[in-house]
Amino acid sequence: MCRMVALAAKGSFDARTWLRALAEAALDDPFLRELSRSNVSHDDGWGLAALSGDRLLHYRSATPIWRDGALDALAGLLAAPVALVAHARKASRGMPRGVGAAHPFSLDTRDGGVLFVAQNGGVAVDKLAGAIRAKPLPDSVDSFIYSVALAERLEGASLGKALAELHRELEELGAVGGMANTFALLVKREGGTWRAKLGVVRHVVREDLREYGEIFVLSAPDAFAAASSTVALKLRLRMEPLGGNAVLTLDPGSWRLTRSPL
């Protein structure tokens, strides 16, 4: 159970607004309270990955986001043009904790790019393990094993196609018990320039998680954002719910947004 933000901006952009909304959502989550959780905070660390101008930033911390003094410093490094994913974690039962388990995970791709993955929910490791060539340690974080699977499917495929393929496989394997919402940032070299692409997946299979797991989207001529339900609540912006399981991809270079259902 986690809270996430993905966004891209090519105009005016205030990173602190978004990161502080994520921090507020992580500290006190009313949607989590409705699920009768005793602890309504996402306090198992946080992280972000961003391509901001000519900076590639990746930060992970075991400190709860609302206590981390690095938040404002990191926000100060982010300026348009920017594409980023950020994540506040509440570890699933039995999953490792600590800085190494914080999202987003980072994997090198075979074409020299870098893939960053953040997830809300999880997958059944025993069911997914047979669908990947690499063999991570069996006690790895489930979202890391998912990230390995996604990186493999990126070989010769676009980010959107790789995400759609993987999530359809997860459905066939019965590997999603509740939800597997995913935000991904892919940074790779194209035409002599480093470019970013964003991927957003809404994948909720349990009806009691529908409200908690909803993803809200803002799409404007110079800004795009996707956020977990609690983050959207804290932002108080006009954001539209996806409303159904789908894969969104954004190419900030062309500003092309595509959507395909799952």
N, C-alpha and C positions, 0 to 999 in steps of 0.2 A: 504494500500500500504506500504510494508515493504521490508527490505533486510535481508537475512539470510545466515548463514553458519552452516553446520554440518560436523564434521570431526572426524576421529580416526587415531591414530598414535601409532606405537609400536617401532619406531626407532627415528632417529633425528627429532626434532620438534621445530619450532620457533613460539610460539603462537602470538608474536607481529606482525609478518608478516600478519597473518590472521585477527587479530582484527583491525589492522590499515587499511587493505584493506576494511573491513566492515565499518570503520569510514569514509574513503574516499568516499565509495559508498553512505553512508548516507548523507554526506555533499552536494554532487553534483551528481545528478543522471541524466545522459543524456537520458536514456530511459524514465524516467518520464517526461522530457522536451518534448519528442516527443509526449507524450499523451496530450500536451497543458496544463500542470499544471502550475499555477502561482508560486507555491512554490515547488522547485525541491529538497528539503531536507527532510530527514526522521528524524524529530526533536522532536518526542514525546517520548523520552526515549529509553532505550535499556536494554539488560540483557543477561546473559549467565548461562548455567548449565553445569557442567562437573564432570566426575569421572576421577580423575588424580591420579594414584597410590592408596594410601589409603586416599585421600581427596575427599570429595563430596562438590562441590562448587555450590552455587546458589546466583546470584546477580541480582538485578533489580534497575534501576535508572530512575528518571524522567528527568535527564539531557541528552541532546543530546550526543551521544557517542563520538563525536570529541571534546567535551568540558570537558569530564569527566576525572578528574585526576586519577581516580581509574583504568583506563584501563591498564596502564603499570604495576601497582601493581598486578592486577589480572593475567595478562599475565605471570608475574614472578612466580606465583604459579602453573602454568600449565607445566607439563613435561610428557613425555611418560613413561608408557603406558597411553593413554588418549582417552576419547570419550567426545565430547561436542557438544552443539548447542548454537548459539549466534544469536541475533536478534536486529535490529534497527527499530524502529516503526514510522510509519506515520499513525496516527489514522484515521479511516474511519469517515465519517460525522455522527455526532450524537453519537459517541462512547465516553465513559469516557476517561479522560486523567489523568496523574499522575502516581506515582510509582506503585500503585496497579493495574494499567492497563498495565504495561510494561510486555513484554514476556521475557523468557518463563514462563508459568504458571506451578505450581507444584501441583500434587495431589497424595495422598497416594493410593496405590492399595490394594485390599483385601488380597493379599498374602504377605503383608509386604514390597512391593517394593515402589518405587517412580517414578512417571511419570512426565516428563517435556515436555511441548508442546509450540512450536513457530509456528506462521502462517503468511502467506502473502496472503491477500485477506479477505475473510470472508464468513459467512453463514447466511442464513435467520433464525433468532432466532425463529420467530413464527412457522416456518415449522419444525425446529429441536426439539422444546420443547416437542412435543408429542411423540418423539421417545426415550426419556430418562426417567428413573425412578425418578432420583433426580429432584428437582424443584428449580434451582437457581433463584435469583431475576431477574425479567424481564428486568431490566436495566443493567444487567451484560454485560461485554464485550463479543461479539459474539464468539470470539476465546476461552474464558473460558468455555462457554457452550459447545462448540465443545469438549474441553478437558474432560469435565465431561462425555460426550457421549463416547469418546474413552476409558476412564478408565472403564466404564461399559462393553464395548465390550472386554476388556482384560481378563475378568473373564473366565478362562478356554480356552483362545485362545492365540496364539502367537501375537507378536506385528504386524507382517506383515499381518496376517489374520484379526486382529482387524481393522487395517487401511483400508484394502481392503473392508471389510464388511461395515464400516462406510461410506466410500466415494461412494460405490455403493448405499447405502441408500440415501445419499445426492442427488445423481443423480435422483433417483426415486421420491424423494420429491420435486425436483426442487429447492433445497435450496442453490445452488451455482449460484450466479448471474454473476460473472465474473471469479473468480479463488479462489481456496482454497488450495494453496500449503502449505505443512505442514512438519516441521522437528520435530522429537520426540526422546527423550532420555529416555530409560527405565532402571532403576537401580534396581536390585533385587538380592536376595541371592540364590546362586546355589552351591551345594556341599560344603557348609561351606565358600564360598567366595562371595564377592559382585562383580557382573558382570554387564556390560552395554551392551545395544543393541541400535542401531540407526535405525530410520525409516525415510524415505524420500518419500514424495508424490508430484508428479507433477499433478495438477488438474486444467487445464485452459480450460474454456468453451467459452470465447469470443475471436474471431479472432484478434481483435485489441490489445489484451493483450498478444498475443503469444510471441512476442520478449521480452517484459518486463517480462513476467512470466516464461520464459524458465529457467530451472535448468541445471547447468553444473556440470559434475562429473569428478573427478580424481580418478583412481583406480590403486594402485601400490602394490607391495608385502608387504610394511611396512607402507602404508598410504592410506587413503580413504578420499575424501572430496566431498561435494555437496554444491553448492553456487548459489545464485540468480545471474541473468545475469550481473548486474552492478558490483557485487563483483568479478566475474570471469574476467570482463573487467579490473578492477583495479589490479588484481593479475598478469595478463600477463603470466599465466601458460597455458600449453596445457591441456585444459579440454574439454570434449565432451558433447554436448547437449543431454539431454534425448530424445527430439524430439517428444514425445508422452506422454499422461497421463499414469502414472505407479506408482507402489509402489516398492521402494527399501528397503531392510533391510540388515543390516550388524551386524554380531556377531563378535566383535573384539577378542573374545577368540579363536574361530576357524578360524577367518578371512573368513568366508563364506558370500558371497554377493549373495542375491537372488533378482530377479525382476519379477514382475507380472503386466500385463497390467490392466488398469481400463476399 
